Structures are given as C-alpha cells and as structure tokens.
Amino acid sequence: MTTEAIKKLRKLTGAGVMDCKRALEDAGGDVEAAVRLIHERGLIKAEKKGERKTGAGLIESYIHNERVGVLLELRCETDFVARAGAFRNLAHELAMQIAAMNPENLESLLNQPYIKDESITVSELIKRAIVSLGENIKIERFCRYEI
C-alpha cells in the first residue's frame, strides 16, 4: 500500500485519508475492492446519521431553457455545511435531476437513476454526500413547473 494508492482511492471516493488507508489494508491493496468497502461502510455511516435532525439547509432554484423551473428545499444539520460548496453543488445537481426526470414524488425521485451516473440512484448520491460532509442530508420538498 503506497501513498499514491491512498491518494487515488481518496480521489475516487472522497473518503478521508484514514478511511482510505484502512480500506486498502482490508482489501489487500486492491483499489477496486477498497472502493467497494468504502461505499459499503459509507452507507452504514449514512444510515446511522439518518436519524439526526436537519435544522439548516438551503433553497435551490433551477430554470432550464425558460420552460422548466424547479424549487428544491435541501436540508442538513448546520449552517456551516449548508454554505459548503459540496452541499450547494449537490442541491444544484438534484434540482437538475428533478427538471430532467420529472419525478412524481420524493420516493420516486430517490429511486431514480442519477442522470450523470446511471450506475447509482439519487438516494445513493445523497448517501455519498452524507458520508463526505459528515452530516445528515435530506430533501425536504420540491416542486417542478413546466410550460
């Protein structure tokens, strides 16, 4: 296990240095296996954070070709995370997802394949952000308008 392998794994997953190191050790140096381990462990961490209260967040708006509009309320635990670039980017990505895929409700949105990587669902995208940012994140509500 080298520093380069840890850096590569960190770039691929966004996980912390120590999490990457442990995953590589547990995977015997196999980067692909380590990626799977990090995602499995991350989902467990995300589920544990799922009960925590989300008292902060932001409202994201997105207009596509002046014909489709989306308002999204995305919640997190603290104002610090709500101002973070990664959280703001997640809100924008989710608003674009809603504009493109027109989900009927929150459950159908969470089960949709993510438009930029169809190998994961929107729910998995949010869980990855939870692991990366270290706070519970949830979509409170959204609305989509189309002319």
N, C-alpha and C positions, 0 to 999 in steps of 0.2 A: 504494500500500500504506500503510495507516494503522495506528496503534496499536490502534484498535478492531478492525480485521480480524485482527491478530495475537492479540488477547485472545479474539476469537470462535473462532479456529482452535484456540487453546490449550484453551479450554473444551470444544470438540468432541472433541479428540483426546487431551488430557492430555500432549501433547508439550512439550518445552522451548521457551522463547521463541526462541532462535536457530534451532531446527529449524523452527518455525512461520514465522519470517521468511524463511528460505531457501526453504521450500516455496512460500510466497506469491510470492516473486520468480520462482522457476522456473515457476510456474503463471500468471504474468502477472496476479496479483491475483485470480484466480478461486478463491474459497474452496472450492468443491466439488472442483476439480481438486487443490488443495493438500491436502485431506483424503485423497484417493486416494494422492497422493505420499507423505504421511507414513505411511500404512498400509503401502505397498509398502516404503518404506525401513525401517520398523519391523520388518517380517517378516524382512528381510535381517539387521538387527541381532540379532533374536531367535535366528535360526538360528546366527549366529556365537557367541552365548553358550551355545548348547545343549550344547557340549562341556565347559563348566566344571562343576566338582564342586559338588554341593549337600550341604554338611555340616551345615546348620542347617534349621530348619523348625518345624512345629507339628502337633499332632493336633487336628483339629476334630471335634466331635460335634454331631449334629443329630437331634432327635426330632420327628416330625410326628404330631400327634393321638394320641400314646401308642401308636401302632400300627406306625410305621415308624421305624427308627433307622439312623443312618449314622455310621461312624467313617472319617475320612479322614486320611492322612498326606501333608501337602503340604510339599515341600522347597524351600529356597532356599540361597543361598551364605553368608549371615551372619545372626547373631542380630539385628543392627540391623534388617534388612528383615523378619525373622520377627516382630518386635514392632510393625512399622508397621501402621497402620490399614488401609491399602490391601491389604496381604497378608492380614491377618485377614479382611477383607471378602471377598476372593477365595476363601479357604478356606470361608467360610460359604456363598457362592454355589455353589461346587462341591458342597458337601455337600447343599444343597437340590436341585441338579440330579440328583444320584445318588438321592436319596429319591423325586423325582418321576418320573424316567425309567427307573430300574432297569436300568442298563447291565450287560451280561453280563461285560465285562472292561474293562481300561483302554483298549484300542484302540476299542471301540465307544463308550465314554464320550467320548473325544476327537473322534470323528466325529459325535456328536450335535449337532443344532441347540441352541443355548443357549436355555433356556426363557424368558428375559426379553428376548431379541432374536434371533429365529429367522433373521435375515439373516447371523449368524455362527455358527461352530461353537464347541464348548468349547475346542478346540485354539487357535482364533483368539483367544478370550477370554484364554487363558493367555499367548499371544504378546504381546498388548497389555499385559498386566501386566508381562511381562519387559521390554518397552521402557520402560514407565512407571517401574518400580522399578530398572531397570539391573542386574538380576541374573538368572541362570538360575533358572527355577522349574519344578518337575516334580511330578507326582502320583506318589508312591512306591507307594502302595497304598490300597485302600479296601475296606470291607465294608458290606453293607446287610442289615438284618434287618427282617422284616415278620411281623406276627401276622395 
